[in-house]
Amino acid sequence: MNVQVLLSAGSLDNSFAGGMSFEMDSSQSLEGIFNEHSEVGVLLPTYCEAQNIERLIDEIEDLDVNTSILVIDDSSPDGTSDMVRDCQRKYDNILLFVRPKKSGLGTAITDGFRIFLSMEAPPEYVITMDADYSHNPKDILRLVSVAKSGSGLVIGSRYCRGGSTLNWGPLRLVISRIANTLASLMIGARIHDYTSGFRCYSTDLIRRIVEDLHSQTYEIQIETIRQAWKRMFKVVETPVAFVNRKKGKSKLTPNEIRGFLSYIVSLECRRG
């Protein structure tokens, strides 16, 4: 039987990234059991995903891959964290990290990277994906397979050959295309989709870049590509279908859009 326990920062290994450990304040908790080595860590940042999270976890658990699942929930008022706790009673490979407030996608991903790296036996690969069914969990297998060919970062791409977007309005498509064009001009990594959140990172890459990640929101997607490209890690794309949210409400806010644009401007200033 899976018994849920509360882990403190002292339960984590302090050996990653030059001896720095992942630190939690008194308002944060890491719940669950991480007893065995997993090949793939799946990182799920959540806010108000109670309608989706249990089914998504079930589908990830059904995949033919040794996974550990880390849900980072920003104190969702709809009870998302309670749904994850229900899943922990079914599965012994789920961690739940509850943060006191909505703090942005960028910090959620960075916190997740640090938690995985702090484990005594970190996964070899880390998947990041949305918890709203925009991303098909079955595609995890393909992203990991491509990563095993020697890629530091594999992007589930909507815009490379074979990729697609479904149920998007014209305005959203235009905004996404403009964002990717700007990112391409700034970074020049010769890829098509800089802003996709469906990705597979090698743990080696994460160790190398985690202390240089400072994004608060969606610009984390561009920042991680930039850091990988600077360090000469192989960055590749594999096609995926991105489906507009089936349930729940959009998390993209005007502040997050402004944060993205500010990051692009900062890159241009550095180039100048």
VOKOL-591615 format. One record per residue (C-alpha): x, y, z; residue in one letter; residue number from 1. Coordinates in nm, 4 decimals. Each point is the difference from the previous one (the first is absolute). Layout:
<rs>
R        x        y        z code pos
R        X        Y        Z    a NUM
...
</rs>
This chain:
<rs>
R        x        y        z code pos
R   0.0000   0.0000   0.0000    m   1
R   0.1246   0.3476  -0.0862    n   2
R   0.0312   0.2116   0.3142    v   3
R   0.0219   0.3717  -0.0682    q   4
R   0.2817   0.1746   0.1819    v   5
R   0.1110   0.3606   0.0262    l   6
R   0.3558   0.0592  -0.1172    l   7
R   0.2103   0.2900   0.1148    s   8
R   0.2885   0.1577  -0.1871    a   9
R   0.2300  -0.2034   0.2228    g  10
R  -0.1355  -0.3202  -0.1592    s  11
R   0.1466   0.1016  -0.3338    l  12
R   0.3514  -0.0467  -0.1278    d  13
R   0.2081   0.3199   0.0015    n  14
R   0.2471  -0.1000  -0.2708    s  15
R  -0.1380   0.1625  -0.3137    f  16
R   0.1233   0.3151  -0.1755    a  17
R   0.3099   0.0605   0.2046    g  18
R  -0.1394  -0.1124   0.3343    g  19
R  -0.3069   0.2229   0.0098    m  20
R  -0.3200  -0.1516   0.1357    s  21
R  -0.3652   0.0654  -0.0684    f  22
R  -0.1397   0.2147   0.2784    e  23
R  -0.3605   0.0253   0.1165    m  24
R  -0.1461   0.2597   0.2310    d  25
R  -0.2432  -0.0785   0.2788    s  26
R  -0.3032   0.0509  -0.2257    s  27
R   0.1080  -0.2678  -0.2500    q  28
R  -0.0145  -0.3778   0.0237    s  29
R   0.1182  -0.2907  -0.2103    l  30
R  -0.2319  -0.2966   0.0422    e  31
R   0.0439  -0.3569  -0.1141    g  32
R   0.2471  -0.2857  -0.0268    i  33
R   0.2938  -0.0212  -0.2402    f  34
R   0.1583  -0.3353   0.0752    n  35
R   0.1157  -0.1318  -0.3351    e  36
R   0.2003   0.1171  -0.2967    h  37
R  -0.2117   0.1146  -0.2925    s  38
R   0.1174   0.0431  -0.3554    e  39
R  -0.2383   0.2889  -0.0686    v  40
R  -0.1254   0.2745   0.2262    g  41
R  -0.3245   0.1671  -0.1088    v  42
R  -0.0398   0.3561   0.1228    l  43
R  -0.3582   0.1330   0.0124    l  44
R  -0.0473   0.3631   0.1072    p  45
R  -0.3656   0.0479   0.0943    t  46
R  -0.2478   0.2694   0.0855    y  47
R  -0.3698  -0.0921   0.0049    c  48
R   0.0345  -0.3353  -0.1777    e  49
R  -0.2282  -0.2101   0.2223    a  50
R  -0.2052  -0.0964  -0.3050    q  51
R   0.3030  -0.1434  -0.1786    n  52
R   0.2725  -0.1081   0.2380    i  53
R  -0.1229  -0.3415   0.1134    e  54
R  -0.0692  -0.1251  -0.3512    r  55
R   0.3302   0.1388  -0.1250    l  56
R   0.1951  -0.1742   0.2765    i  57
R  -0.1800  -0.3261  -0.0754    d  58
R   0.0977   0.0236  -0.3678    e  59
R   0.3638   0.0757   0.0833    i  60
R   0.0079  -0.2958   0.2389    e  61
R  -0.1284  -0.2231  -0.2810    d  62
R   0.2977   0.0809  -0.2229    l  63
R   0.2684  -0.2623  -0.0499    d  64
R   0.2723   0.2039   0.1702    v  65
R   0.1398   0.0250   0.3511    n  66
R  -0.1236   0.3425   0.1115    t  67
R  -0.0113   0.2216   0.3047    s  68
R  -0.2613   0.2760  -0.0002    i  69
R   0.0517   0.3341   0.1711    l  70
R  -0.3020   0.2307   0.0235    v  71
R   0.0742   0.3595   0.0960    i  72
R  -0.3268   0.1623   0.1009    d  73
R  -0.0355   0.3689   0.0826    d  74
R  -0.2691  -0.0496   0.2678    s  75
R  -0.2774  -0.0474  -0.2547    s  76
R  -0.3352   0.1010   0.1516    p  77
R  -0.1804  -0.2802  -0.1884    d  78
R   0.1633  -0.2811   0.1997    g  79
R   0.2578  -0.1133  -0.2551    t  80
R   0.2448  -0.0953   0.2753    s  81
R  -0.2626  -0.2167   0.1714    d  82
R  -0.0548  -0.1872  -0.3265    m  83
R   0.3746  -0.0627  -0.0206    v  84
R  -0.0026  -0.1317   0.3578    r  85
R  -0.2729  -0.2434  -0.1045    d  86
R   0.2286  -0.1175  -0.2812    c  87
R   0.2836  -0.0483   0.2489    q  88
R  -0.2126  -0.2638   0.1720    r  89
R  -0.0088  -0.1923  -0.3295    k  90
R   0.3597   0.0511  -0.1138    y  91
R   0.3314   0.0106   0.1862    d  92
R   0.1906   0.2176  -0.2479    n  93
R  -0.1729   0.3382   0.0426    i  94
R   0.1345   0.3069   0.1733    l  95
R  -0.2093   0.3076   0.0739    l  96
R   0.1608   0.3370   0.0637    f  97
R  -0.2521   0.2618   0.1177    v  98
R   0.1035   0.3635  -0.0281    r  99
R  -0.1823   0.2697   0.1986    p 100
R  -0.1218   0.2028  -0.2981    k 101
R  -0.0004   0.0213  -0.3780    k 102
R   0.3640   0.0767  -0.0754    s 103
R   0.0427  -0.0511  -0.3733    g 104
R   0.0867  -0.2806  -0.2398    l 105
R   0.3680   0.0900  -0.0104    g 106
R   0.0519  -0.0374   0.3730    t 107
R  -0.2079  -0.3205   0.0052    a 108
R   0.2209  -0.1628  -0.2628    i 109
R   0.3191   0.1171   0.1697    t 110
R  -0.1237  -0.1273   0.3386    d 111
R  -0.0852  -0.3325  -0.1636    g 112
R   0.3451  -0.0296  -0.1549    f 113
R   0.1617   0.0640   0.3379    r 114
R  -0.2192  -0.2534   0.1775    i 115
R   0.0822  -0.2724  -0.2527    f 116
R   0.3717   0.0790   0.0146    l 117
R  -0.0089  -0.0073   0.3795    s 118
R  -0.1083  -0.3639   0.0012    m 119
R   0.2601  -0.2607   0.0840    e 120
R  -0.0625  -0.1629  -0.3398    a 121
R  -0.1367   0.2637  -0.2397    p 122
R  -0.1827  -0.1134  -0.3145    p 123
R   0.2016  -0.0079  -0.3206    e 124
R  -0.2550   0.2151  -0.1818    y 125
R  -0.2594   0.2556   0.1080    v 126
R  -0.3198   0.0627  -0.1930    i 127
R  -0.1820   0.3312   0.0382    t 128
R  -0.3585   0.0199  -0.1201    m 129
R  -0.3298   0.1745   0.0592    d 130
R  -0.2536  -0.1685   0.2260    a 131
R  -0.3027   0.1124  -0.2021    d 132
R   0.0200  -0.2582  -0.2821    y 133
R   0.1497   0.2435  -0.2457    s 134
R   0.2749  -0.2634  -0.0221    h 135
R  -0.0647  -0.3674  -0.0660    n 136
R   0.1685  -0.2094   0.2729    p 137
R   0.0613  -0.2791  -0.2521    k 138
R   0.2504   0.2289  -0.1733    d 139
R   0.2253  -0.0220   0.3066    i 140
R   0.1367  -0.3274  -0.1367    l 141
R   0.0995   0.1611  -0.3290    r 142
R   0.1688   0.2991   0.1638    l 143
R   0.2045  -0.2299   0.2253    v 144
R   0.0923  -0.2226  -0.2937    s 145
R   0.1351   0.2999  -0.1928    v 146
R   0.1897   0.1218   0.3073    a 147
R   0.1749  -0.3351   0.0280    k 148
R   0.1660   0.0668  -0.3353    s 149
R   0.2199   0.2571   0.1738    g 150
R  -0.2102   0.3143   0.0175    s 151
R   0.0197   0.2283   0.3003    g 152
R  -0.3422   0.1474  -0.0710    l 153
R  -0.2850  -0.1400  -0.2088    v 154
R  -0.2871   0.2352  -0.0767    i 155
R  -0.3467  -0.1288  -0.0812    g 156
R  -0.0493   0.2340  -0.2931    s 157
R  -0.3230   0.1366  -0.1447    r 158
R   0.1768   0.1673  -0.2909    y 159
R   0.2519  -0.2477  -0.1381    c 160
R  -0.1059  -0.2366  -0.2777    r 161
R  -0.2798  -0.2242   0.1310    g 162
R  -0.0898   0.2208   0.2973    g 163
R  -0.3364   0.1720   0.0363    s 164
R  -0.2287   0.2121   0.2143    t 165
R  -0.3665  -0.0849   0.0453    l 166
R  -0.2888   0.2247   0.1070    n 167
R   0.2056   0.3194   0.0006    w 168
R  -0.1490   0.3313  -0.1020    g 169
R   0.1758   0.2250  -0.2555    p 170
R   0.1155   0.2525   0.2639    l 171
R   0.1682  -0.2650   0.2136    r 172
R   0.1764  -0.1425  -0.3037    l 173
R   0.1260   0.3447  -0.0993    v 174
R   0.1286   0.0738   0.3534    i 175
R   0.1759  -0.3370   0.0166    s 176
R   0.1623   0.0458  -0.3402    r 177
R   0.1210   0.3497   0.0884    i 178
R   0.1462  -0.1244   0.3284    a 179
R   0.1866  -0.2778  -0.1775    n 180
R   0.1284   0.2328  -0.2703    t 181
R   0.1360   0.2397   0.2623    l 182
R   0.1639  -0.2838   0.1918    a 183
R   0.1571  -0.1373  -0.3163    s 184
R   0.1465   0.3390  -0.0860    l 185
R   0.1465   0.0355   0.3496    m 186
R   0.1388  -0.3523   0.0463    i 187
R   0.0417  -0.1524  -0.3441    g 188
R  -0.0182  -0.3615   0.1140    a 189
R  -0.1383  -0.1138  -0.3378    r 190
R  -0.3208  -0.1458   0.1413    i 191
R  -0.3644   0.0808  -0.0736    h 192
R  -0.1726  -0.0016   0.3394    d 193
R   0.1709   0.1909   0.2802    y 194
R  -0.3080   0.0341   0.2205    t 195
R  -0.1309  -0.3560   0.0229    s 196
R  -0.0173  -0.1208   0.3600    g 197
R   0.0010  -0.3710  -0.0896    f 198
R   0.3644  -0.1008   0.0315    r 199
R   0.2504  -0.2613   0.1040    c 200
R   0.3183   0.1211   0.1741    y 201
R   0.3034  -0.2122   0.0719    s 202
R   0.0986   0.0173   0.3652    t 203
R   0.3527   0.0913  -0.1105    d 204
R  -0.1358   0.3126  -0.1685    l 205
R  -0.2117   0.0932   0.3016    i 206
R   0.3010  -0.0248   0.2315    r 207
R   0.1926   0.2346  -0.2264    r 208
R  -0.2677   0.2689  -0.0347    i 209
R  -0.2151  -0.0042   0.3135    v 210
R   0.1918   0.2680   0.1877    e 211
R  -0.0257   0.2321  -0.3010    d 212
R  -0.3791  -0.0190  -0.0302    l 213
R  -0.1729   0.3134   0.1285    h 214
R  -0.3292   0.0126  -0.1907    s 215
R  -0.3207   0.0591   0.1917    q 216
R  -0.2546  -0.0984  -0.2639    t 217
R  -0.0256  -0.1311  -0.3568    y 218
R   0.3318   0.1406  -0.1128    e 219
R   0.1546  -0.3051   0.1701    i 220
R  -0.0606  -0.1854  -0.3279    q 221
R   0.2296   0.2347  -0.1900    i 222
R   0.2520   0.0346   0.2810    e 223
R   0.0616  -0.3754   0.0220    t 224
R   0.0573  -0.0224  -0.3755    i 225
R   0.2404   0.2924   0.0154    r 226
R   0.1954  -0.1551   0.2873    q 227
R   0.0173  -0.3389  -0.1761    a 228
R   0.1100   0.1612  -0.3279    w 229
R   0.2707   0.2054   0.1738    k 230
R   0.1430  -0.3182   0.1518    r 231
R  -0.0074  -0.1817  -0.3348    m 232
R  -0.2545  -0.2622   0.1049    f 233
R  -0.1917  -0.1561  -0.2854    k 234
R  -0.3512   0.1506  -0.0260    v 235
R  -0.2425  -0.1832  -0.2308    v 236
R  -0.3723  -0.0057  -0.0771    e 237
R  -0.2492  -0.2791  -0.0430    t 238
R  -0.3513   0.0690  -0.1302    p 239
R  -0.2989   0.0027   0.2341    v 240
R  -0.3622   0.1087  -0.0225    a 241
R  -0.0873   0.2762   0.2459    f 242
R  -0.3695   0.0025   0.0898    v 243
R  -0.1695   0.3048   0.1465    n 244
R  -0.1025  -0.0546   0.3628    r 245
R  -0.2901  -0.2422   0.0305    k 246
R  -0.0805   0.0921   0.3586    k 247
R   0.0893   0.2667   0.2534    g 248
R   0.0872   0.3624  -0.0702    k 249
R   0.3007   0.1610  -0.1619    s 250
R   0.2971   0.0837   0.2217    k 251
R   0.1608   0.2559  -0.2312    l 252
R  -0.0302   0.3497   0.1462    t 253
R   0.0953   0.3480  -0.1264    p 254
R   0.2841   0.0071   0.2552    n 255
R   0.1416  -0.3203  -0.1447    e 256
R  -0.0176   0.1396  -0.3518    i 257
R   0.1827   0.3112   0.1200    r 258
R   0.2613  -0.2190   0.1687    g 259
R   0.0591  -0.1858  -0.3262    f 260
R   0.0411   0.3228  -0.1956    l 261
R   0.2336   0.1415   0.2652    s 262
R   0.2213  -0.3074  -0.0303    y 263
R   0.0185   0.0390  -0.3780    i 264
R   0.0936   0.3672   0.0416    v 265
R   0.2706  -0.0922   0.2513    s 266
R   0.1500  -0.2438  -0.2498    l 267
R   0.0121   0.2725  -0.2629    e 268
R   0.1732   0.2342   0.2467    c 269
R   0.2640  -0.2650   0.0692    r 270
R   0.0568  -0.0448  -0.3722    r 271
R   0.0430   0.3744  -0.0362    g 272
</rs>
